[in-house]
Amino acid sequence: MPKLLSLLLCFAMVFSLLALPAQAAKADASSVDGTYTGTGTGRNGDITLSVTIADGKITQIENVSNKETPKYWAEAVKLFDSILAANGTDGVDAVSGATLSSDGILEAVDDALAKASPQLSGSGTEADPYVISSAAQLQAFAALVDAGNTYAGQYVALGADIDLSGVDNWNPIGAEAKSDTCLDKLFAGTFDGRGHTVSGLKIRVADAASETNVGLFSTLGNTAVVKNLNLTDAVITLTGVADTIQCRAGILAGDTVNAAAKDSGSRSHDSIGVRIDSCSATGSVNVTGQNGMVWAAGLVGRSQIGVCITNCWTDAALRAESLGGTKSAYAGGITGHTGNYAVLANCAAFGTAYASSPMSTNFGGQAGGIVGMSAAKQYNTYAVGDVTVGNGGTKHTWVGALAGEITSSGMSKDSSGSYTVYPEQGAFRIGNYFAGDAVLKVETYDGDMLKETKTVEPTVDRGFSSTLKSVDMAMTSVAMTKADMAAAAFAGTLSGNIPEINAVLAAYGITGVALREWQLDGGRVLPTGGVWVSGEIDTGIFASGDGTQASPSATIVANQMPFTPNSAGRSSTQTA
């Protein structure tokens, strides 16, 4: 995707982005054209204004909402003309007799001007992250990463919801090429959405001539953390025009980098790299290639070795097609493909998935409600959408309500030669559910002509093969109706699985995971509750008693008291 404009913006603003300016008080040549809302505090509450900027000039100020007394407001709005004349608030004084309302107007304009500036507040530490509060700042941030600032070891956060609908074609954060050619231009820090929403993301690539990865981020570096972020109404279309090139798209990211190897050069179950937590995505992703592998996913196109995705959900229409040869296409509601040691836990998907390679008589399309092809640990996930794959006639049926193909990587054979044995630490895949009334289909092509479509009955959790034996034969999942999966009782079931999953994760040495409780939200069961906390009580901190009213638990010294709040529901007394 052409990046000339974004790079020019980056070079113009790189030093100011790293500075820590006060709020903007004037519009100038660095201000990004657009209409911005700002909020200030007036006499009776918030005052919200819209401020329009064009060619470095404030061209319009409009009231959005206020609770001011009409007679004071009528005087205060006279400031609009003064602000327009001054091209900002510098040197503009409050209106006598309406001082508090005037101060609210000035503050609201400053807030809007700050959003029009590409400058970021903050210092990049965990306590004081760089804060992005507007589309202009998010665009400038993307350009900085493109230019070689990975933000490794630094922290970035959203300060507001961001509407990207006015950005005609989003430039993904980071270089879009094959990752090992541009590791120094990939985001590798911590990005905290703080629960905010980025809406209206649009990406259109009609002429990819080399490997291309797109999403809000292109590819995430192996120390990247993205959390607490909602993406809504995204529309992504990626078309490869050169033979054999790989194309990947996910609403959050197209690709990821493998977790770092240990000093020995190897990786193991505790080798966790990219972490994605408490994120959601809605929209559509359409990826087409000519004779190269393609990936389309609701969250991440391809999740490499050690990627950990937790507490996430998506609702996206996904379509991946490799049209001209034998390469596979992958589609999955959370991710299209995972590598070894990856983790998918506490996730849900509601959209549809389609993956087709009509000329392929090998693996063809691979699609699942959660993941297309997987070697990941998969815990406490569910999917309800219909899934379809296409191929040129093959002995594999890589379509499933949860997963297209689940490999046997890391497993052992039983006496019959089937892969049914997990390592002693525990199962790789437990607590998964799928809609038994979801529709699974297989399309068979003759060249580019559709020959037949068959429905897979009964609905299965994962795909299967009549010849390939290196697949997980031990995974068990529970079929339910879509209606039952939208009930509060199902949320209780999923939350009830968390202790077992935490135990398995701990057995494998996987740390830094905090699974959320599930709750019914808008007719859907989502992993958006509070972080699950064990209800078990450490009675060893008490000197005596059993926690009842008749025999309260007693502490001995005052310095034991900080521990008692974790023992909710028990009576306690202090004896010294």
N, C-alpha and C positions, 0 to 999 in steps of 0.2 A: 504494500500500500504506500502511495507517495507520502513522504513525511517532510517535504521541503518547508512548508509553512510552519509546521510544529517545531522543526529544528531552528528556524529563524527566530521564532518566539522564544525558544529555550535560550539561545545565545544572547538574545537581547535582555533576558530577564534573569539569567542564572545567578548573578551576584545579588540582585535584590531579593530573590527567592530565599537565599540563605541568610539574609539579614532579618532582623526582628523589628520591623517598623511599627509605629503607632498606627491607629486606625487612620485610613485615608481621609483627608479633609477637603481635597480638591480632585476633580477629574483631570487627567492629563493624557499625554500620548500613549502611556503604558496601559491605560484603562481599556478593558475589552468591551467592544460594542455589545449592547444588549439591554434588557430591562431587568432590574434587580429589586427585590423587596428588602426593606430594612425596617427594623423595629426599635423604638425608643420608649422611654417611660414618661408619660405625661402626668397631668394633675390627677386624673382618675383611672390611670392604668395604661396599658400598652397602646402605642400609636404605631400603626404599620403603614408605610408608604411604598409606592413603586417609583423607581428612578430610572429613567431611560438615558443611555449614553450612546452617542454616535460621534465618531472621529474625535474622541477625546473631549467632547463637550456634553454637559448635561442638557438635554433637549426637552425633558418633560418630568414633572413631579406630580404624582396623583395620590390622593388619599385612598387607602385600601380599607382601613378600619380604625376607629378610635372611639373612646368613651368620654370625650371631653365635653364640658359644659358649652353649649352652642355659642354663647356670647364671647367666651374666651377663645374658642376655636376660630370664630370669625375673624378675630384680631390676629391670632397666631399664624393663620395661613397666608397672611401678607408676606411672611418670610419666603414663600416659594419664589417670588419674583427676585428677591435679594439673592437667594441662593443661585438661581439661574444666572443672574448677572455676574456673580462672583465665581461661577463654575465650581462651587463647593461651599463649605461652611466657614472657611478661613475668613476672619474679619466680619462675619455676620453676627450681629447682636440680637438677643432676644427682644421681642416686642414688649414694651412697657405695659404693664397691666395684664399680660398673659404670659408671664415668665415661665411657669411650669409647662404649659402647653408648648411654648416655643422651644424650651430645652428638649422636650420629647421629639419635636420635629427635627431639630439639629442632630440629635442622637440617631434617629431613624435614617436620615440621609447619610450620615457617616457610616452607619452599618451597611447600607446599600453600596456606598462607594468602596468599602473594604472588600465586598464580594466581587466588585468589578476589577479589582486589582489582582494580578497574578502573585502578589507577595503572600507568603504564608506566615502566620504567627507561630510562635513556639520555637524550641531549640532542638527538637528531635530526640529528647530523652523520654523514658517511660513516664516520668512525672510531668513533663512539659513537651508533649509531642508536637510535631508540625501539624497544623490544623488546616484542613481544606473545607471551605464553606460555600463554594460556588462552582459552576461548570467551568468558568474561566480558570480558576485555580487548579481544578482537576486536569484540565487540558495542559496547563503549564507544567504540572507535576509529571504527566505522561511524557512530555517533551524532555524533561530533565533526565528521566530514567533512560529514554532513548539515547541521550547524549553521553551516558556513562556513569550516572549516579545511581548505584544499586540500593542505597539506603541500608546496606547491611549493618546490623547492630543498632539501627535507628528506628524511631517510632513515628508513625503517621496516623492521623485520625480524622474522621469527618466531624465537622462542627454543625452540619445542617443536612437536611434532605437536598439532593441535587437532581435537577431535571435536565437530562441531556437531549430532550426532544428537539431542541433548537440546533443541535450539532448534527449536520447532515450525514457525516460519515466518521464515526469515532476512530481516533488513532489509539490503538491499544497501548496500555502502559508497558513499555519495554519493546525491544526489537522483536520482530515477528519471524525471523529466520530460524533455521535449525539451531537448537539451543547451544550445542557445543562450539558454534562459530561466534557466539555473541554473549557469553556468560557475563561479561562486564557491562552488559546493557539490559540486564533482567532485574526485576525487583526482588530483593533478598532480605528486606526488613520486615517489620510488623505493621500491618495495616488494620486499624480498628474502626469499623463502621459505626460503633457506638449505638447500634440499633437504627441508624438512619437508612434511608432508601435512596438508591440511584435509579431513576426511572428513565424510560425512553431511549435506551442505548440502541443505536443503529450502526451496523457494520455491513458494508457491501464491498466485496472483492470479487470482481468478475474475471480477472485475468492473472491469477497467481501462476507465475512461471517457474517458481522454485518453492521449496518447502515453506509452508506458511502456517502460523499459529495465531489465532485471534480470539478475543473475548474482551472483557473490561481490561484484563491483563493479557498479554501475549503468552508468555511462559513465566512461571514462578520459579525463582532460584531456590536451591535446596535448603536455605535457611528462612524462607519466607513463611510468615504467618498472616493469614487473613481471617478475620473474625467479626461477628456481630454486624453483618452487612446484608442488606436486602436489595435485590435487583429485580425490577419489575418492567414488564412490557418491552423486553428486549427483542430485537429482530436482527438476526445474523444470517448472511448469505455469503458463502465462500465457494468459489469455483476455481479449480485448478485447470489450466489449459495446456500444460506441458505433460508429456508422457512420463509416467512412473513417479511423479512427485507426490509427497505426502501432505495432506491438508487436515488441520485439526481446529475445531471450534467448540468452545463451551461458553456459556453466558458469563461465568466468572473468569475462566482462563482456558486457553487452547491446549497448553501443555505444562508439564512440570519437569524439574530436573531430579535425577536420581539422588537419594539420600547419600551423604558422604560415606565413603568407606572408612573402616577403622584402620588403625596403624598397621594391622596385619594385611590390609588390602582387601579384606572380606567384609561382608555385611551379615547381620543376623536379625532375629525377630525384634530386637530393641533398636534397630537402625531406623529411626524416624527422621524424616527430612521435612518436607513441606507439611504444614498443618493448616487445615481449613476447618473452622468451627463456627457453629451458630450462624450459618448463612442460608439464604433462600434465593431462588431465582424463578422467574416466570417469563414466558415468551416463546420464541421459535428459533430453531437452528437448522440450517439447511446447508450441507456440505456435499459438493460434487467433484469427483476426480475422473480422469480419463483412463489411467491404468496405474494408479497408485493407491496405497491404503488411505482411507479417509475415516475421520472420527467426528461424531456429532453428539453432544451431551448437554444435559441441563445445567451442569455446574462446571466440570472440567473435562475437556476433550480426552486427554490421556493422563492417567495418574501413574507416574513412574515408581520405581522402587522406594518403599518407605513413606509414601504419601499417606497422611492420616486425615480422614474426613469424618467429622463427628457433628451430631446435632444439626443436620442440614436437611432441607426439603426443596423440591422443585415441582413445577408444573409447566412443562414445555412440550411443544410439538417438535419432534426430532426426526431428521431425515438425513441419512448418509448413503451416498451412491458412488460406487466405483464402476464406471460404465464400460471401459474399453478392454479389460483384460482379466487376469486371474487374481488380482489383489483383493483383499478383504475390505469390507466396510463395517464399522462398529458404531453402535448407538446405545446409549444408556441414560436413564433418567438422572443419575448422579454423575457417572463418568462412563466414557466409552470403553475404557481398557485400563486394567491395573497391572502393575508389576509385583514382584515378590515383596513380602513384608509390608505391603500396604494394609491399611485398616479402613473399613467402612463400618461405622457404628452409629446407631441411633439416627437413622436417616429414612426419609420417605420420599416417594415419587408418585405423581398423579397424572403425568402426561402420557403421550403416545410415543412409541419408538419404532422407526423403520430403518432397516439397513439392507442394502442390496448390492450384489456384484453379479449381474445377470450373465456375464460371460464365464464366470468362475465355476469349475467343476471340482474345486478343492474345498476350502472352507466357506466361501461365499460370504453372505451377510451374516453378522452376529449381533443380536440385539436382545436386551433384557430391560425390564422395568427399572432396575437399579443400575446394572452394568452390562456391557456387551460381552466382554471376555475378561475373566478375572482370575488372579492368583492371590487375591487379598483375603484377609480375615474379614468375615462379614457377620456382624452381630446386630440383632434388634432392628432389622430393616423391614420395610414393607412397600409394596407397589400395587397399584390398582389399574393401571392403564393397559390398553391393547398394544400388542407387539407383533410386528411383521418382519420377515426376512425374505430375501430373494437370492437365487443362485441359478447356475446353468445346469443343474442336475448333479447331486452329490449324495453321498451316503451319510452326511452329517445333517442334523436338524438343530442348528444353533439358535433356537428361539425359546425364551422362557419368560414367565411372568416376573421373575426376579433377575435372572441372568441368562445370557446366551450360552456361554461356555464357562464352566468352572474347572480349572486345571487341577492336576494332582500335585502341583509343586509343593514340596516339603512334606508330602505324605509317604506312607509305606504300603506295600502290597500285603494282602492277607494270603492265606494258604491257597486260595483259588486264583490268585494273580490279580485280583481287583484292588484298587486303591481305596481302602476303607480305614486305614490306621493313621490317626493323627499323632503328633509328638506327645510325650508324656505330660507336657504342661497343660494340655487341654485341646478341645475342639477348635478348629479354625472357623466354623460356621454354625452358630446356634441362635435361636430366638428370632427366626425370620418367618415372615408371613406373606402370603400373596392372595390376590383376588381369584378365587376359583371360577368366577363368572367373567373374568377378563377373556378377551378373544385373542388367540395366537394363530398366526397364519404363515404359510410358506408358499412363496411364489416361485414357480419354475419357468425358466425362460429358454427359448430356442433362439440363440443369437440375441437380437434386441426385441424379439417378440414374446409376449407373455403367453405361455403354453397352458398353464393351469395354476389354480390357487387351491390349496388344501388347508383346512382348519385342523389344528392339533387338538385332539380330544382324547382324554380329558385335559384341561389346562394343567400344565406342569410348571414347577418352580424354575427349572433350568433346562437347557437344551441337552441333546443326547446324540450319540453316534452309533452306527452299527459296526464300525470298524476300529475307531480310536479308543484305546483302553486307558489312556493316561488322563482320566478325569476323576473328579471327586465322586465316589459312590457312597460316601457316608453322610453327606449333608442331608438333613431332614428339615423340612419347612411345613408350615401349617396353612392349609387352604381355608379361606373364609369368604363370605360374601362381601361385596363392596359396602352394603348397608351395615353389616356388623362391624366393618372396619371404620365406620364413621360414628361410632357410639362411644360414650364415656367409658363403658366397661373395657373396651379395647385399650384405651389409654392406661387404665389400671393394669392390664396385662403387660403392656410394654414396660411401664415403670417398674413392675414387679420383677422383670428380668434383669434389671440393672445390677443388683448385687452379684449375680452369677457372672455377668460379663466383666464387671470390675475385677473379680477374682481371677478370671482367665487372663485378662490384660496384665494383671500384676504378675502372674505366673510366667508370662513371656517377657517380663521386664519392661513393659511399655508404660511409660510414665507421662505425666502432663495431660492426661485425658480426664475431663470432668463431664460426665454424661448428665444431660438434663432430663427432668421428668416430662412425661407426655401429658398433653391436655387437649381437650376438645375446644377448638378455636375456629369459629366461622363454619361449622359443619365438617371440619377436618380434624383428625387427630395428629397433632404436631409436636415435635420435640422442643417446645418453646417455654417450658416451665422452669422452675428454679433448678439449680444444680442438685442432683440427688445426694442426700446426706444420710448416712447410716443412722438408724434409730437405736442402735445398740449402745448401751451405757457402760462406760469404764468404771465399774464399781470399786476398782482398786484405789481411786483417789479419795474414797471416804474411809473414815476411821471405824464407823459402825453403822448399823441400821440397814433396812431393806428398801427405803424410799417410800414407804407408806406413811399415811398420816400418823398412825399409831407408833411407827418405828422409823422416824425420819433418818435419812443419811446424815451423818455428822462429820463436819470437817474439824481438824484439830487446830490449825493455825491460819491466820488471815491470808497468807500467801497461797493457800490452796483455793481460795475463792474464785480466781479467774477461770478455773477449770469447770466450775459447776454450771454455768449457763449451757454447756453442751449436753448436760444431763436433764433435758427438758422433761417435764411431766413427773419429776420425783421431788418429794419434800426433802429439805435439808436444813440443818441448823449449824451455827458456828459456835464452837465451844471455847475458843480462846482468841 
